[in-house]
Amino acid sequence: MTDTAMIASAGDGNAPVSPRSERISRLLQHHGALMVLLVLVVVGSVAFDSFATPGNAASIIVSSSFLAIIAIGMTFVIISGGIDLSVGSLYVLGGVLAAYGSQYGFAVALLLPLAVCGAVGLVQGLLIARAGMAPFIVTLAGLLGARGLMLAISDEGATTYLVEDAAFAALGQGSFLGLTYPVYIAIALALAGMVLLQRTGFGQNVYAIGGNEQAAALMGVPVARTKVWIYLMSGLLAGLAGALNAARLSSGVTILGIGLELDVIAAVVIGGTLLTGGAGGLTGTMAGVLLLGVIQSLINQVGTLTSAFQQVVSGAFLALVVIAQRLLGRAQRLS
Amino acid sequence: MAEATAASPRVDRARLRGWLQEYGVYAAVAALLLFNVLFTPHFVDAANVRTQLVQVAPIVIVSLGMALVIGTQGIDLSVGSVMALAAAVVVLYLGYGAVPAILMALLAGALVGAAGGSLVAYVGVQPIVATLALLVGMRGLANVLVPQLKEFRNPDLIALGSGSLAGVPFVVVAAVLLTALVAFLVRRTTFGRQLVAIGGNRAASELSGLPVKRVLLTVYVISGVLAAIAGVLATARLQASDPTSLGLFIELSAITAVVVGGTPLSGGRVRVLGTVMGALLMQLLSATLIKHNLPQSWTQMVQAGIILAAVYATRERGTR
């Protein structure tokens, strides 16, 4: 399945272009993250004996799966030209609600976080789509509001609810072929997201809105409805990731998720989705998520470097990626 | 006459909205002040006023830079990390004396601002990503430079944090002076005019020959330097360098202050006094809630509501 269909920028293809440089720059733009990922994996395997072990690979994949679930929603949001800063708070809120709900059984533990985080996403979507407010600021308020709600539920963060329901805990801890269930859930959701984005009218609408919102509205794309669905989905996925993480940790930890939205945005952008909207895809996002995980693992392997160093590397990497995106984009337009 | 009466409700609503956008923040600050004077014991004590002002000063200083950046239709997410970096640099160079150390910290802020500004102005990266990369990277760099909380005993720097001029803490004096400086910059200089013009319509500014790239770069440098000043002042007050948590989330407070103060996110307008009032409003709000024994969680939820209300009132054509 190709993930690079871009109806929004189809107009660029009309100009006479030199096919080879065009193809190379496109390839780099869309699969740059994947290539860097492969290079890093090879370098890591050569440099460190303990890097290319099944155990380490599994630990990278397992710890990336939660970020991946949130990044799926964020990819839709960013392709539509928006941004969702509330996902980090919703992730924590989802975890706390799941742990709190687990005393009433499996269904409540799973549905309570989905309902509340979905509702927050829905309200954000309505404010953005119907009231015409800027996504950046609406979701910034969502970040604060959801964090406040989480603190209110957990006695200002002092109470850590434990997961009471064994079946729910198994959802986060049980494993199949060496990988925990959240990994398979993330993969299934990513595949579903790819189908939704590439093979349905809804996905086409998302690209069209991100490419040119006015034009999309004139073409009869249901802009407002599509946007509401996008933010609802992003909220639901963040809540689900939080719930699964609570199941994995057996408790609703209240101090997680600070700055998580930035990691998610970084993963999506590194994966080749343009922040201006209209272009990008989920394979790139998944590569971006894994890339961040591999960078972290490599830095852990070096041992003497602290996690602070990892931030320096991811920041520099993000800057390099956006510069490359700009230059490649410019080359495409010039050629 | 009949037409006029028929049209008047709509006109009134538009007028009300304009009025809210212009003066809403002043009215809100006045209302909260009145409420506190009437219902909060010891609110007007000198000690309390002093505490509130000292707490709000770094946010005001950061918000001034943020207002300039938002005026150009940009955003600067890196300010909190620049504060942390300034805190780290200032203790690293403290061996050479307080003044060189502070200058090095401001230089670090200017360099980070220049990095973000060149990405935005010359490479054409969206401000949100360019400064996001700096947010992540500079916080990391600050932590690499100073891995844990580091106390210091330099008397000059400590005096800067806890001393006062005629009863007013230096930190507050600095915030007032910088506010005056930025207000002058925006209202009375060519640079200020150019900044607002670029935020209003970048393409038109470019066509009419304004030095768009240079102005953008300068705006981010100013924001970086202001954030570094805030970082140095906060460090001086703490009497310790704390790169891990200093300035964490201050970008959100600063953006809130700017937006609540009536500067539209769509650029083309900078309200300096409104921004200061926005910062004061948020500080007053959290102080009021705390003094009436409402928990932190409430403060955040109310803050969220106020941001939404402020943006709803000022929304016109904002896209992001």
Interface residues (C-beta under 8 A of the other chain):
Chain A: G81 G82 I83 L127 A131 G132 M133 A134 P135 F136 I137 V138 L140 A141 G142 L143 L144 G145 R147 G148 L149 M150 L151 A152 E156 E213 I258 L262 I265 A266 V269 L275 T276 T306 A308 F309 Q310 Q311 V312 V313 S314 G315 A316 L318 A319 V322 I323 R326 L327 R330
Chain B: I75 L119 V123 G124 V125 Q126 I128 V129 A130 L132 A133 L134 L135 V136 G137 M138 R139 G140 L141 A142 N143 V144 P147 L248 L252 I255 T256 V259 L265 P295 Q296 S297 W298 T299 Q300 M301 Q303 A304 G305 I307 L308 V311 Y312 R315 G318 T319 R320
